[in-house]
Amino acid sequence: MAEKNANIHQNHRKRLRERYEKYGLESFEEHNILELLLFRSIPRADTNGLAHELINTFGSLYEVLCAPYEELLKVKGVGPASASLIRTVFDTAREANLRKLAAMPIDSYPRLAMYATEWFGGKPAGVVAVLLLDEGNRIVHTGTLSASHTIREASYAQAIADLAEKFDTRRVVLMHNHESGIMKPSDEDLYLTKQLYTALREKDIALMEHLIVHKFDCIPILDTAVKQSVSGFPTVLSENMQKALLL
């Protein structure tokens, strides 16, 4: 019986690989794609059930791939090898996309938003980061300032100034991600953004924009913060960023 099951699994794997080689992933359901990937870490056992379980647990193929390593291990049947494989695939694709985007000038808001959402992919909620741009709006560095979603204008201003000096640039974009998915800045977000804008200006550093990011979406809030408007949704880029994109 064990030998018969092994043959069934082997034939299924062979058919799935042949289907991939002939048609690519476009013809695959999400669980089939994950099943094919798990062949690499689970050499003999059936991976179909585990693929379904992972997608049922996390919601989609994307959410499986960017799930934290520790959360993946909580799913029955996922060992260190499979969890590491899943995270490595996601991180490799993400890094390749980021490097591709960083090789081009940030010459439009969609490109800025694309980079921001890609950078935050797979990161836990509450991360605050800074994006450094050169005079040609090329990305020279992206760094994490905090993992606690607390915008402290004084300490951040100094940390950003140190990074700006290290990478010889005077243009920065602040970014943080929201866990809730509510794409609206809090009063605290706006107040502290204005304070940071002023503190950086005194150091001759231009805060070009502040983005709130959630999964595949982001909004700019700097102009709203500087103008002290705390009602409604921001709808336009800051004047600094608009001018930069015209260069």
N, C-alpha and C positions, 0 to 999 in steps of 0.2 A: 504493500500500500504506500509506504514511504517513497519507494522508487517510482511508483506511478505518479504521485503528487509532484515529485521532483521533475519528472518529464513534462507534466502539464505546465509547471512554472517556467521550465526552460523553453518550451515551445511558445508560450505567451510572451516571454521576453524577446525571443527571436522575431516574432511577428511585430511587436511594438518597435523594435529597433529598425526593422525593414520599413515599416510605415514612416518612421521619422526620416530615414535616409531618402525615401522616395518623395514624400510630401512635405517634410519639415514640420514644425510645431503648429502651423496654422490649422491643421486638421485635428488637433488634439483638444480634448477637454482639459480643464485645469488639473484634475486629478491624474490624468494620463501623463501630463508633463512632469508632475511631481513623482509619479511612479517610475518614470524613466530615469529621473535623477537619482532616486533611491537605489536603483540597481548598483550604483557605484559603491554604496556603503553597506548594502545588504546583498551579498553575492548569491544566495540560494533561496531564501524564503520568499513567499508571496508579498509584494509591496503594495498591491492594489488596496487592500483594506486599510493599511496604514496611511496611504495617500488620502483616502476618503476621510479618515479620522482627523488628520492634520487640517484639512480644509474645513471640516465641520467645526473644529476647535477654534481656528483663527479667522475663518470667514471667507478667505480667498487665497489664491496662489501667492499674490503679492504679500499679503499679511503673514503667510507662512514663511516666506523667504526672509522677511525683515523682522521676524519674531526674535526676541532675545534668546540667547543660547540656553539660559536657565529655564525659560518657559517651554522651549522645545523638549527639553529633557523630561518635563512633567507628563508628556504624552506617552502612554504605554506603547512600547515597541521602538521608541526613539532612543538610541544610545548615543554616547559621545561622538562616535564616528559620523552618524547621520546628522546630528545637530551641528557639528563642525562643518560638514559638507554643505548643508543648507546655508549657513551663515557665510561661508567662504564664497559661494556662488553669488549671493546677493552683494556682499561687500566688493567683490571683484567687478561686477557689472556697474555698481554705483561709482566706484573709483574711476573706472574707464570713462563713464559719462561725465564726471566732474572734470577730469583732465581734458576731455574734448571741449567742454564748455569754457574752461579756463584759458584755452589756447586762443579764444576769440574775444574781441573787445565786448564789453557789456554796452551795446549800442542801442538797446531797446528795453522797455520794461518787461516784456515777455521773456527776454533772455535772462534778465536779473531774477525774475520769478522762477524760471526754470532751474537756474542754478541753486537758488535758495531751497526750493522744495526737494531737489535732488540731494542737497547736502544734509538736510534734516531727515531724509529717509532712513528708517530703522533706528533713529535716536529716541531715547526716552523723552517724555514731556518735561518741560521746564528748563530746557537748554537755552542759554543766552550766548550768542556768538557774534564775532565781528568779522566783516569782510573788508580787506584792504585793497584799494584800487590805485593804479599808477595814473599819471597824467593822461594816458591814452585810454583810460577806463578798462585796462586789463587787470585781472585778478592776480595779485602777488602773494596773498596769504589769506587763509580763513582759519580763525582760531576760536576755541571755546573759552568764554569768560566765566561762565557759571553753569552748574547743573541744577540749580535750585530755583530758577525763574525769579530771581530777586535782582532788580536793576538798581544798583547802588551807584549813583552818579559820580561821587567823589573817587571811590576806588576804581570804578570802571574807567573813568577819565584818565587816571594815571596809567592803568594797564594798557589802554588803547594808545596813549601817548608813547609808552615804551615800545609797543609793537610798531607804531608808525615810524619811530626813529630807527628801529632795527631794520625795517624793510624800506626805509627811505621813501615814504609816501605821506601825503597830507589829506587823503580822501578815504573815508570809511563809511560802511553801511552796517548798522546794528540790526540783529535779527534775533527773534526768540519764538519758540513754538508753544502753542496752546494745546492742552490735552482735551479740553471740552469740545473743541470744534466751533465754538462761538467766535466768529471772526469780527470781533468788535473790541477795541482797546478799553481797558478799565481806566478809571480816573487816575489810578496810581501809575499805569503805563504812560499816560499822557504827561502827568506832572514830572515824573522822573526823566522822561525823554527830553522835555524842555530843559530841565536842569543839566542834563548831560550835554545837550546841544550848546548851551551857554558855556559850560566848563571847557568843552573841547575848543570852542571858538577862541577862548582866551589863550589856548595853547597853539593857536594858528592851525587847527585841524578842522576840516569841514566834515560835519556829520551829514552825509548826502541823503540818507534815508534810514528809516527804522521800519522793518518788516515784521508783521506777525504771520507766522507760518503754521498751517495745519494740513498735514498730509500733502494733497496735490494743489493746495490753494494758499495764497498769501495776500495781505493787504498792506499798503504803505500808510504810515500814521504820523510822519514827522511834521508835515504842515499843520495837521490837526492839532498836534501837541504844541507847536510853537505859537499858534493862534489861540490856544487855550479854549478850543471848542470841544466840549466833552459830550455832545449829543449827536446822534446820527452816525453814519458810517463814512470813513474817509473815502474819497472817490478819485483823488488825483495824487500824482507824485509830488514830492517836495519841489520847491523852486530850484534848489541846488541840484537835484537829480535831473530835472527837466533840462536845465542848462547843460549839464554834463553830457546828456544823451544827444545834444545838438552838436557836440564837438566833432 
